Amino acid sequence: MMKSKDILATIRQYWHTAPVDVFAILRELDLGPAESPMPENISGKIERRDDGGFLVVLNSRQSMTRRRFTAAHELFHYIYQRDLLGRGVADTLAYRSTGTELPNEHITVADERQANTFAANLLMPTHLVDRLRAEGVTSSERLAARLGVSEAVMRIRLGLPAQPELAL
């Protein structure tokens, strides 16, 4: 099992290139990812393998931007909550484990929010957003495309309204 220091060093190898290759990070940490068709209300899960390790499984029916965010979200659970995972945890579209095949009473709503914040910071780090803006990539749509996230997530990251206001 890798130490947290080594895990963060692995992340730093990929954190300076847009888009951050979250799948390569998972591969280096021996976490998969695997993809499988799941019910539409399930984004993904991290589950314990027979060898004691963990595997991130993403819903193959969802968009690539959603799978990338879910992968980063599940990475948080692995790094910071491994001791709470037990068999694992599955996440709905709202990133909640209740009502899934892998509910986990040890993972709270606050933990899920932290996982979302981690995912946003991993996929849209300030230094990459600032660098892209300095290169002239300024619209939320173009920033989202360059960073491999949805425009909705990018707008949240930038502190913009969820929907552009209508011009009068």
N, C-alpha and C positions, 0 to 999 in steps of 0.2 A: 504494500500500500504506500502510495506517495505521500510525503509530508506536505503540509500546506505551503511551506516556503517553495518547494519544488513545483507545486501546482501553479502558484502565482508566477513563478519564473516561466513556466510553459505559456501561460496566458500572455505575458509581456512579449514573448516572441512574435505574437500575431497581432498585438494591440496597436501597432503603428501603421498598418496598411488597411486602406478602405477597399472593400468591406472587410471587417474583422472576420477571419475564417473560424467561426465557432465550431464547425464540424471537424476541422483539423485539430483543434484543441481537444475535443472529445476523443478523437482517435488516439492522440498522444497519451491521453490519460486512461486509455483502455475502457472507455465508456460507450463505445459504439461510434456513431449512433446507428440505430436500426429504424426502419420505417415500416409501418403496418397500417392498413386501413382500420380506422376506429370509428365509433359513432361520431356524428358531426359535432356533438357537444364536448368531446374530449380532445384536448390539444396534444397531450403526450403524457409520459410517465417516466419515472426512474424506478427500476426494479432490481432486486437482488438476484444475481445469477447463482447457479448451483455452486460455482467455485468461491462464493463469498464476495465477489466483486459486484459492481453495479453496471447496468445497461440503461442508456437513455433510448426510449422508443418514441418516435414522433408519428403523428397522424399523417399518413401519406396523402390523405384527401384534402389537406389544407394547403394554403399557399406557401410558397417558399419563404416569404417574409415571416409568416406565422411560425413555420417550422424553425426558422433561425432564432426567433425570440423565445420559443418554447425550449429549444436546446440550451440557450443561455440561462433561462429560468431554472431548468433542471440541473444545470451545472452548479448554480448557487446551492441547491439542496445537497448536492454531493460534497461541495467544499465545506460548507458551514453547518450542515445538519446530518451528516452521515450517522452519528450516534442516535438520531431520532428516527431514522428511516425504516428500521425493521425490514419488512418485506419490500418496502418502497412506498411511493406515493404517486397517484395519478392526478392530473389537473384538468379541470374543465376549461371551457373558453374563458371563464372569469378567473381562472387560476385558483380554483378551490378543489379540495380533494373529496368533499362530501358528495355522495351520489355517484361515485366512480367505483371501478373494480378494485382499486387500491386505496380505500379511504385511510387516512392516518390521523388519529386523534392527537398526535403529538405535534403536528404541523398546524399552526394557527393562522388565522386571517392575517395577522401582523407579519408572520413569517412569509406568507405568500406575497405580501406587499414588498417586503425586503427583497425577495427573489425577483420581483418585477423591476425594482430599482437597480439591482445588480445587473439584470439583463440589459436594461436601457443604458447603463454606464459602460457595459462591456461592448455593446454593438454601436453606440453613438458617443464615444468618449469626447470630452470637451476639446482635446487637442486635435482630433480629426475633424470635428465640426468647424473649429476655428481655421484649420489649414484649408479645408475646402472652401470656406467663405473667402479667405484671402486669395484663393485661386479664381474667384468669381462665381462659385457655385453658391447661390444665395436663396433660391426658392426652396420651400419645404419639399416640393415635389422632386426637384433635382437632388437635394441633399439625401432624401430618402432613397432614391434610386442608387446613388453612389455608395450609401452605407448599407444597402440591402435590407431595409426595414420598410414598413408601411408608411404612407404619408401621414396617417392618423397618429402613429407612434412618434413620428418626427415632429409633428405639430405640438404634441404634448411636451416633447423634449425641449422645443424652442419656446414654450410658454405661449403658444398661439391658440386662438379658439379652435375647437374641433372642426368646425366648418368655416370656410372663408365667408366673410360677411358679403352680402350682395351689394353691389355698387348701385347707388341711387342715381 
